[in-house]
Amino acid sequence: MYNMDSEEINHLLELARIELSSQEKEKISRDLEKILDYVRQLQEVDTSGVEPMTGGTIIENVYREDEVNEQRQCSKDKLKNSAFDTKGDYFKIPPVF
């Protein structure tokens, strides 16, 4: 079992810009030690016969052809007239930032 010293914990907290009380630091230290021990156990597993995965699933996307629905079509002029402000053929919106 690897014991993380307080210097390492403080360094990680500084990198993450997190402030914790001494009790919280002790708890996170124990939690991180458990996580690291679990990772060490995983590293010991023989995966030599396991083929690497690229996406976690074999499901593929199902595509459909685009279809025009004449009932839902709007004219460009109708859309422009409903806009708050336009410039040429474009909608003009206030800046986001």
MMTF fields as JSON, N, C-alpha, C and O atoms, coordinates in Angstrom:
{
  "mmtfVersion": "1.0.0",
  "mmtfProducer": "UNKNOWN",
  "numBonds": 387,
  "numAtoms": 388,
  "numGroups": 97,
  "numChains": 1,
  "numModels": 1,
  "chainsPerModel": [1],
  "groupsPerChain": [97],
  "chainIdList": ["A"],
  "bondAtomList": [4, 2, 8, 6, 12, 10, 16, 14, 20, 18, 24, 22, 28, 26, 32, 30, 36, 34, 40, 38, 44, 42, 48, 46, 52, 50, 56, 54, 60, 58, 64, 62, 68, 66, 72, 70, 76, 74, 80, 78, 84, 82, 88, 86, 92, 90, 96, 94, 100, 98, 104, 102, 108, 106, 112, 110, 116, 114, 120, 118, 124, 122, 128, 126, 132, 130, 136, 134, 140, 138, 144, 142, 148, 146, 152, 150, 156, 154, 160, 158, 164, 162, 168, 166, 172, 170, 176, 174, 180, 178, 184, 182, 188, 186, 192, 190, 196, 194, 200, 198, 204, 202, 208, 206, 212, 210, 216, 214, 220, 218, 224, 222, 228, 226, 232, 230, 236, 234, 240, 238, 244, 242, 248, 246, 252, 250, 256, 254, 260, 258, 264, 262, 268, 266, 272, 270, 276, 274, 280, 278, 284, 282, 288, 286, 292, 290, 296, 294, 300, 298, 304, 302, 308, 306, 312, 310, 316, 314, 320, 318, 324, 322, 328, 326, 332, 330, 336, 334, 340, 338, 344, 342, 348, 346, 352, 350, 356, 354, 360, 358, 364, 362, 368, 366, 372, 370, 376, 374, 380, 378, 384, 382],
  "bondOrderList": [1, 1, 1, 1, 1, 1, 1, 1, 1, 1, 1, 1, 1, 1, 1, 1, 1, 1, 1, 1, 1, 1, 1, 1, 1, 1, 1, 1, 1, 1, 1, 1, 1, 1, 1, 1, 1, 1, 1, 1, 1, 1, 1, 1, 1, 1, 1, 1, 1, 1, 1, 1, 1, 1, 1, 1, 1, 1, 1, 1, 1, 1, 1, 1, 1, 1, 1, 1, 1, 1, 1, 1, 1, 1, 1, 1, 1, 1, 1, 1, 1, 1, 1, 1, 1, 1, 1, 1, 1, 1, 1, 1, 1, 1, 1, 1],
  "groupList": [{"groupName": "MET", "atomNameList": ["N", "CA", "C", "O"], "elementList": ["N", "C", "C", "O"], "formalChargeList": [0, 0, 0, 0], "bondAtomList": [1, 0, 2, 1, 3, 2], "bondOrderList": [1, 1, 2], "singleLetterCode": "M", "chemCompType": "L-PEPTIDE LINKING"}, {"groupName": "TYR", "atomNameList": ["N", "CA", "C", "O"], "elementList": ["N", "C", "C", "O"], "formalChargeList": [0, 0, 0, 0], "bondAtomList": [1, 0, 2, 1, 3, 2], "bondOrderList": [1, 1, 2], "singleLetterCode": "Y", "chemCompType": "L-PEPTIDE LINKING"}, {"groupName": "ASN", "atomNameList": ["N", "CA", "C", "O"], "elementList": ["N", "C", "C", "O"], "formalChargeList": [0, 0, 0, 0], "bondAtomList": [1, 0, 2, 1, 3, 2], "bondOrderList": [1, 1, 2], "singleLetterCode": "N", "chemCompType": "L-PEPTIDE LINKING"}, {"groupName": "ASP", "atomNameList": ["N", "CA", "C", "O"], "elementList": ["N", "C", "C", "O"], "formalChargeList": [0, 0, 0, 0], "bondAtomList": [1, 0, 2, 1, 3, 2], "bondOrderList": [1, 1, 2], "singleLetterCode": "D", "chemCompType": "L-PEPTIDE LINKING"}, {"groupName": "SER", "atomNameList": ["N", "CA", "C", "O"], "elementList": ["N", "C", "C", "O"], "formalChargeList": [0, 0, 0, 0], "bondAtomList": [1, 0, 2, 1, 3, 2], "bondOrderList": [1, 1, 2], "singleLetterCode": "S", "chemCompType": "L-PEPTIDE LINKING"}, {"groupName": "GLU", "atomNameList": ["N", "CA", "C", "O"], "elementList": ["N", "C", "C", "O"], "formalChargeList": [0, 0, 0, 0], "bondAtomList": [1, 0, 2, 1, 3, 2], "bondOrderList": [1, 1, 2], "singleLetterCode": "E", "chemCompType": "L-PEPTIDE LINKING"}, {"groupName": "ILE", "atomNameList": ["N", "CA", "C", "O"], "elementList": ["N", "C", "C", "O"], "formalChargeList": [0, 0, 0, 0], "bondAtomList": [1, 0, 2, 1, 3, 2], "bondOrderList": [1, 1, 2], "singleLetterCode": "I", "chemCompType": "L-PEPTIDE LINKING"}, {"groupName": "HIS", "atomNameList": ["N", "CA", "C", "O"], "elementList": ["N", "C", "C", "O"], "formalChargeList": [0, 0, 0, 0], "bondAtomList": [1, 0, 2, 1, 3, 2], "bondOrderList": [1, 1, 2], "singleLetterCode": "H", "chemCompType": "L-PEPTIDE LINKING"}, {"groupName": "LEU", "atomNameList": ["N", "CA", "C", "O"], "elementList": ["N", "C", "C", "O"], "formalChargeList": [0, 0, 0, 0], "bondAtomList": [1, 0, 2, 1, 3, 2], "bondOrderList": [1, 1, 2], "singleLetterCode": "L", "chemCompType": "L-PEPTIDE LINKING"}, {"groupName": "ALA", "atomNameList": ["N", "CA", "C", "O"], "elementList": ["N", "C", "C", "O"], "formalChargeList": [0, 0, 0, 0], "bondAtomList": [1, 0, 2, 1, 3, 2], "bondOrderList": [1, 1, 2], "singleLetterCode": "A", "chemCompType": "L-PEPTIDE LINKING"}, {"groupName": "ARG", "atomNameList": ["N", "CA", "C", "O"], "elementList": ["N", "C", "C", "O"], "formalChargeList": [0, 0, 0, 0], "bondAtomList": [1, 0, 2, 1, 3, 2], "bondOrderList": [1, 1, 2], "singleLetterCode": "R", "chemCompType": "L-PEPTIDE LINKING"}, {"groupName": "GLN", "atomNameList": ["N", "CA", "C", "O"], "elementList": ["N", "C", "C", "O"], "formalChargeList": [0, 0, 0, 0], "bondAtomList": [1, 0, 2, 1, 3, 2], "bondOrderList": [1, 1, 2], "singleLetterCode": "Q", "chemCompType": "L-PEPTIDE LINKING"}, {"groupName": "LYS", "atomNameList": ["N", "CA", "C", "O"], "elementList": ["N", "C", "C", "O"], "formalChargeList": [0, 0, 0, 0], "bondAtomList": [1, 0, 2, 1, 3, 2], "bondOrderList": [1, 1, 2], "singleLetterCode": "K", "chemCompType": "L-PEPTIDE LINKING"}, {"groupName": "VAL", "atomNameList": ["N", "CA", "C", "O"], "elementList": ["N", "C", "C", "O"], "formalChargeList": [0, 0, 0, 0], "bondAtomList": [1, 0, 2, 1, 3, 2], "bondOrderList": [1, 1, 2], "singleLetterCode": "V", "chemCompType": "L-PEPTIDE LINKING"}, {"groupName": "THR", "atomNameList": ["N", "CA", "C", "O"], "elementList": ["N", "C", "C", "O"], "formalChargeList": [0, 0, 0, 0], "bondAtomList": [1, 0, 2, 1, 3, 2], "bondOrderList": [1, 1, 2], "singleLetterCode": "T", "chemCompType": "L-PEPTIDE LINKING"}, {"groupName": "GLY", "atomNameList": ["N", "CA", "C", "O"], "elementList": ["N", "C", "C", "O"], "formalChargeList": [0, 0, 0, 0], "bondAtomList": [1, 0, 2, 1, 3, 2], "bondOrderList": [1, 1, 2], "singleLetterCode": "G", "chemCompType": "PEPTIDE LINKING"}, {"groupName": "PRO", "atomNameList": ["N", "CA", "C", "O"], "elementList": ["N", "C", "C", "O"], "formalChargeList": [0, 0, 0, 0], "bondAtomList": [1, 0, 2, 1, 3, 2], "bondOrderList": [1, 1, 2], "singleLetterCode": "P", "chemCompType": "L-PEPTIDE LINKING"}, {"groupName": "CYS", "atomNameList": ["N", "CA", "C", "O"], "elementList": ["N", "C", "C", "O"], "formalChargeList": [0, 0, 0, 0], "bondAtomList": [1, 0, 2, 1, 3, 2], "bondOrderList": [1, 1, 2], "singleLetterCode": "C", "chemCompType": "L-PEPTIDE LINKING"}, {"groupName": "PHE", "atomNameList": ["N", "CA", "C", "O"], "elementList": ["N", "C", "C", "O"], "formalChargeList": [0, 0, 0, 0], "bondAtomList": [1, 0, 2, 1, 3, 2], "bondOrderList": [1, 1, 2], "singleLetterCode": "F", "chemCompType": "L-PEPTIDE LINKING"}],
  "groupTypeList": [0, 1, 2, 0, 3, 4, 5, 5, 6, 2, 7, 8, 8, 5, 8, 9, 10, 6, 5, 8, 4, 4, 11, 5, 12, 5, 12, 6, 4, 10, 3, 8, 5, 12, 6, 8, 3, 1, 13, 10, 11, 8, 11, 5, 13, 3, 14, 4, 15, 13, 5, 16, 0, 14, 15, 15, 14, 6, 6, 5, 2, 13, 1, 10, 5, 3, 5, 13, 2, 5, 11, 10, 11, 17, 4, 12, 3, 12, 8, 12, 2, 4, 9, 18, 3, 14, 12, 15, 3, 1, 18, 12, 6, 16, 16, 13, 18],
  "groupIdList": [1, 2, 3, 4, 5, 6, 7, 8, 9, 10, 11, 12, 13, 14, 15, 16, 17, 18, 19, 20, 21, 22, 23, 24, 25, 26, 27, 28, 29, 30, 31, 32, 33, 34, 35, 36, 37, 38, 39, 40, 41, 42, 43, 44, 45, 46, 47, 48, 49, 50, 51, 52, 53, 54, 55, 56, 57, 58, 59, 60, 61, 62, 63, 64, 65, 66, 67, 68, 69, 70, 71, 72, 73, 74, 75, 76, 77, 78, 79, 80, 81, 82, 83, 84, 85, 86, 87, 88, 89, 90, 91, 92, 93, 94, 95, 96, 97],
  "secStructList": [7, 7, 7, 7, 7, 2, 2, 2, 2, 2, 2, 2, 2, 2, 2, 6, 6, 7, 7, 7, 7, 2, 2, 2, 2, 2, 2, 2, 2, 2, 2, 2, 2, 2, 2, 2, 2, 2, 2, 2, 2, 2, 2, 6, 1, 7, 7, 6, 6, 1, 7, 7, 7, 1, 1, 1, 7, 7, 7, 7, 7, 7, 7, 7, 7, 7, 7, 7, 7, 4, 4, 4, 7, 7, 7, 2, 2, 2, 2, 2, 2, 2, 1, 1, 7, 3, 3, 6, 6, 3, 3, 7, 7, 7, 7, 7, 7],
  "xCoordList": [0.851, 0.0, 0.882, 1.818, 0.58, 1.353, 0.73, -0.472, 1.535, 1.054, 1.453, 2.635, 0.462, 0.736, 1.041, 0.268, 2.164, 2.487, 1.767, 1.23, 1.762, 1.005, 1.535, 0.788, 2.825, 3.397, 2.787, 2.478, 2.616, 2.005, 0.535, 0.056, -0.165, -1.573, -1.687, -2.524, -0.857, -0.892, -0.577, -1.177, 0.363, 0.713, -0.48, -0.787, -1.154, -2.331, -3.447, -4.099, -3.664, -4.706, -4.385, -5.276, -3.098, -2.685, -2.903, -3.372, -2.559, -2.762, -4.239, -4.604, -5.087, -6.529, -7.187, -8.387, -6.407, -6.911, -8.083, -9.142, -7.837, -8.84, -8.269, -7.117, -9.07, -8.663, -9.484, -10.712, -8.79, -9.457, -8.951, -7.828, -9.791, -9.374, -8.445, -8.33, -7.786, -6.861, -7.606, -7.066, -8.838, -9.628, -9.97, -9.911, -10.328, -10.647, -9.415, -9.51, -8.254, -7.007, -6.705, -6.271, -6.93, -6.702, -7.635, -7.219, -8.893, -9.866, -9.508, -9.556, -9.147, -8.811, -7.528, -7.367, -6.627, -5.402, -5.73, -5.188, -6.618, -7.023, -7.736, -7.494, -8.61, -9.351, -8.409, -8.558, -7.44, -6.485, -5.627, -5.298, -5.261, -4.48, -5.277, -4.717, -6.568, -7.411, -7.493, -7.438, -7.625, -7.705, -6.407, -6.426, -5.277, -3.977, -3.747, -3.197, -4.154, -4.033, -4.865, -4.428, -6.068, -6.922, -6.285, -6.331, -5.699, -5.027, -3.86, -3.625, -3.119, -2.023, -2.533, -1.891, -3.687, -4.278, -4.636, -4.413, -5.182, -5.541, -4.311, -4.373, -3.194, -1.968, -1.413, -0.658, -1.779, -1.284, -2.078, -1.645, -3.229, -4.074, -3.413, -2.961, -3.364, -2.773, -3.768, -4.813, -3.452, -4.319, -3.677, -4.076, -2.684, -1.952, -2.84, -2.579, -3.887, -4.754, -6.0, -6.888, -6.085, -7.287, -7.028, -6.05, -7.928, -7.787, -8.189, -9.225, -7.397, -7.726, -9.042, -9.382, -9.776, -11.031, -10.795, -9.946, -11.548, -11.382, -12.526, -12.363, -13.693, -14.818, -15.694, -16.596, -15.469, -16.264, -17.545, -18.242, -17.867, -19.104, -18.952, -18.125, -19.753, -19.723, -20.958, -21.162, -21.773, -22.981, -22.594, -21.708, -23.265, -23.005, -24.191, -25.324, -23.93, -25.003, -25.89, -25.417, -27.171, -28.118, -28.514, -29.018, -28.287, -28.564, -29.856, -30.259, -30.489, -31.668, -31.475, -30.693, -32.18, -32.137, -32.905, -33.938, -32.411, -33.138, -34.336, -34.234, -35.458, -36.675, -37.223, -37.26, -37.644, -38.236, -39.697, -40.429, -40.122, -41.518, -42.107, -41.867, -42.87, -43.407, -44.3, -44.373, -44.97, -45.849, -45.073, -45.626, -43.819, -43.037, -42.115, -41.346, -42.189, -41.316, -41.801, -42.999, -40.852, -41.144, -40.345, -39.248, -40.89, -40.142, -39.075, -39.202, -38.023, -36.933, -37.45, -37.026, -38.347, -38.898, -39.7, -39.619, -40.467, -41.256, -40.334, -40.609, -39.258, -38.302, -37.614, -37.468, -37.198, -36.532, -37.459, -37.025, -38.738, -39.703, -39.964, -40.34, -39.771, -40.002, -38.758, -38.824, -37.64, -36.397, -36.409, -37.028, -35.7, -35.584, -34.815, -35.216, -33.713, -32.891, -32.157, -31.746, -31.991, -31.272, -30.28, -30.388, -29.32, -28.361, -28.172, -27.523, -28.735, -28.716, -29.571, -30.73, -29.003, -29.73, -29.441, -29.808, -28.8, -28.387, -29.175, -29.607, -29.353, -29.939, -28.871, -27.731, -29.222, -28.278, -28.678, -29.818, -27.733, -28.016, -27.049, -25.971, -27.418, -26.504, -25.288, -25.373, -24.166, -22.965, -23.217, -23.943, -22.612, -22.767, -21.86, -22.253, -20.665, -19.703, -19.506, -18.735],
  "yCoordList": [-1.192, 0.0, 1.235, 1.342, 2.161, 3.401, 4.474, 4.728, 5.098, 6.186, 7.515, 7.792, 8.328, 9.664, 10.568, 10.64, 11.255, 12.158, 13.487, 13.771, 14.282, 15.544, 16.507, 17.33, 16.403, 17.278, 16.975, 17.888, 15.69, 15.305, 15.727, 16.217, 15.531, 15.935, 17.443, 17.904, 18.207, 19.669, 20.099, 21.042, 19.407, 19.733, 19.49, 20.323, 18.336, 18.039, 19.052, 19.497, 19.411, 20.387, 21.753, 22.473, 22.101, 23.38, 23.376, 24.361, 22.254, 22.152, 22.251, 22.844, 21.662, 21.681, 22.94, 23.147, 23.772, 25.016, 24.723, 25.348, 23.741, 23.338, 23.561, 23.22, 24.13, 24.305, 23.358, 23.334, 22.565, 21.615, 21.762, 22.209, 21.382, 21.355, 20.158, 19.305, 20.091, 18.986, 17.654, 16.638, 17.642, 16.404, 15.962, 14.775, 16.921, 16.597, 16.099, 15.214, 16.673, 16.218, 14.778, 13.991, 14.425, 13.048, 12.092, 11.017, 12.487, 11.635, 11.471, 10.362, 12.566, 12.461, 11.656, 10.966, 11.745, 10.952, 9.466, 8.678, 9.078, 7.672, 7.226, 6.129, 8.078, 7.745, 7.562, 6.622, 8.469, 8.369, 7.118, 6.482, 6.763, 5.537, 4.319, 3.412, 4.279, 3.158, 3.1, 2.021, 4.258, 4.307, 3.808, 3.003, 4.286, 3.864, 2.379, 1.713, 1.841, 0.403, -0.391, -1.433, 0.101, -0.573, -0.545, -1.54, 0.583, 0.689, -0.284, -0.902, -0.429, -1.393, -2.82, -3.62, -3.131, -4.454, -4.645, -5.72, -3.627, -3.721, -3.914, -4.608, -3.3, -3.425, -4.843, -5.239, -5.606, -6.973, -7.963, -9.101, -7.551, -8.44, -8.687, -7.755, -9.972, -10.341, -10.025, -10.667, -9.051, -8.661, -8.97, -8.414, -9.853, -10.12, -10.72, -10.503, -11.472, -12.078, -11.271, -11.746, -10.064, -9.247, -8.218, -7.471, -8.202, -7.246, -5.85, -5.705, -4.821, -3.455, -2.984, -3.326, -2.194, -1.612, -0.155, 0.522, 0.311, 1.707, 2.589, 3.807, 2.005, 2.853, 2.347, 3.063, 1.151, 0.644, -0.045, -0.609, -0.01, -0.648, -1.02, -0.455, -1.968, -2.356, -1.839, -2.155, -1.054, -0.499, 0.529, 1.356, 0.467, 1.418, 2.352, 1.985, 3.562, 4.511, 4.009, 3.398, 4.277, 3.958, 5.286, 6.183, 5.398, 6.644, 6.524, 5.429, 7.651, 7.686, 8.8, 9.728, 8.693, 9.726, 10.951, 10.817, 12.127, 13.355, 13.467, 13.247, 13.809, 13.975, 15.375, 15.855, 16.018, 17.351, 17.191, 16.459, 17.882, 17.879, 19.216, 20.251, 19.174, 20.409, 21.172, 22.399, 20.479, 21.132, 21.955, 22.888, 21.632, 22.335, 23.394, 24.034, 23.576, 24.531, 25.963, 26.241, 26.866, 28.296, 29.02, 28.598, 30.082, 30.858, 31.679, 32.017, 31.989, 32.792, 34.153, 34.657, 34.748, 36.062, 35.995, 36.895, 34.927, 34.777, 34.659, 35.239, 33.914, 33.778, 35.109, 35.487, 35.811, 37.098, 38.1, 38.881, 38.08, 39.009, 38.704, 39.599, 37.461, 37.11, 37.353, 37.246, 37.675, 37.894, 39.28, 40.218, 39.374, 40.645, 41.666, 42.826, 41.228, 42.121, 41.282, 40.159, 41.804, 41.091, 42.028, 43.252, 41.413, 42.158, 41.329, 40.284, 41.794, 41.007, 39.766, 39.86, 38.604, 37.341, 36.688, 35.532, 37.395, 36.806, 37.392, 38.544, 36.582, 37.067, 37.816, 37.36, 38.944, 39.734, 39.573, 39.844, 39.132, 38.904, 39.724, 40.089, 40.016, 40.747, 39.885, 38.657, 40.518, 39.734, 38.846, 39.218, 37.691, 36.743, 37.125, 37.022, 37.56, 37.92, 39.402, 39.889],
  "zCoordList": [0.0, 0.0, 0.0, 0.793, -0.888, -1.015, -0.138, -0.219, 0.69, 1.544, 0.937, 0.735, 0.65, 0.13, 1.307, 2.262, 1.237, 2.341, 2.156, 1.085, 3.189, 3.17, 2.115, 1.586, 1.811, 0.778, -0.591, -1.357, -0.89, -2.168, -2.221, -3.244, -1.114, -1.058, -1.26, -2.037, -0.568, -0.698, -2.127, -2.643, -2.763, -4.144, -5.074, -5.926, -4.905, -5.732, -5.497, -6.442, -4.242, -3.924, -4.513, -4.962, -4.505, -5.089, -6.605, -7.176, -7.25, -8.699, -9.058, -10.073, -8.211, -8.463, -7.916, -8.096, -7.255, -6.639, -5.691, -5.753, -4.812, -3.829, -2.438, -2.169, -1.566, -0.177, 0.69, 0.604, 1.54, 2.41, 3.835, 4.07, 4.772, 6.175, 6.381, 5.501, 7.533, 7.798, 7.833, 7.396, 8.347, 8.362, 6.94, 6.622, 6.093, 4.704, 3.964, 3.115, 4.29, 3.662, 4.045, 3.203, 5.305, 5.742, 5.01, 4.579, 4.873, 4.185, 2.725, 2.193, 2.068, 0.638, 0.449, -0.557, 1.404, 1.341, 1.399, 0.624, 2.318, 2.415, 1.139, 0.636, 0.625, -0.597, -1.787, -2.568, -1.918, -3.029, -2.897, -3.898, -1.665, -1.448, -1.894, -2.509, -1.597, -2.023, -3.545, -4.135, -4.17, -5.637, -6.252, -7.182, -5.732, -6.266, -6.051, -6.928, -4.905, -4.66, -5.657, -6.144, -5.964, -6.931, -8.328, -9.051, -8.7, -9.997, -10.058, -11.096, -8.95, -8.914, -9.125, -9.806, -8.539, -8.748, -10.215, -10.773, -10.835, -12.254, -13.135, -14.15, -12.748, -13.541, -13.499, -14.387, -12.481, -12.358, -13.202, -13.383, -13.722, -14.52, -15.871, -16.536, -16.27, -17.563, -18.675, -18.775, -19.5, -20.618, -21.961, -22.984, -21.964, -23.204, -24.295, -25.478, -23.925, -24.929, -25.225, -25.934, -24.7, -24.88, -25.976, -25.937, -26.951, -28.05, -27.574, -26.925, -27.88, -27.444, -28.044, -29.177, -27.27, -27.74, -28.118, -27.537, -29.089, -29.485, -29.045, -28.965, -28.753, -28.422, -27.31, -26.874, -26.833, -25.743, -26.156, -25.314, -27.436, -27.898, -29.366, -30.082, -29.798, -31.219, -31.954, -33.127, -31.275, -31.877, -32.941, -32.726, -34.08, -35.159, -35.324, -35.014, -35.814, -36.083, -37.216, -38.175, -37.085, -38.144, -38.777, -38.101, -40.059, -40.759, -41.557, -41.949, -41.788, -42.637, -43.654, -43.445, -44.724, -45.748, -45.261, -44.605, -45.573, -45.268, -46.192, -47.399, -45.613, -46.402, -46.165, -45.032, -47.231, -47.134, -46.785, -47.451, -45.729, -45.324, -45.762, -45.14, -46.827, -47.412, -46.426, -46.494, -45.523, -44.566, -43.547, -42.964, -43.323, -42.316, -42.923, -42.206, -44.222, -44.892, -44.684, -44.737, -44.447, -44.339, -45.41, -45.775, -45.894, -46.88, -46.169, -44.992, -46.916, -46.357, -45.904, -44.864, -46.659, -46.3, -44.998, -44.163, -44.837, -43.619, -42.393, -41.342, -42.542, -41.438, -41.136, -39.973, -42.175, -41.969, -41.297, -40.45, -41.674, -41.078, -39.605, -38.847, -39.194, -37.795, -36.928, -35.704, -37.557, -36.802, -36.161, -36.664, -35.028, -34.325, -35.166, -35.265, -35.765, -36.577, -37.616, -37.324, -38.808, -39.859, -40.527, -40.448, -41.182, -41.997, -43.259, -43.23, -44.359, -45.582, -45.394, -44.988, -45.689, -45.521, -44.169, -43.959, -43.261, -41.993, -40.817, -40.856, -39.781, -38.541, -37.769, -37.684, -37.213, -36.416, -34.952, -34.574, -34.143, -32.737, -31.878, -32.347, -30.635, -29.775, -29.432, -29.449, -29.123, -28.767, -27.549, -26.627, -27.568, -26.47, -25.316, -24.154, -25.624, -24.566, -24.505, -23.678]
}
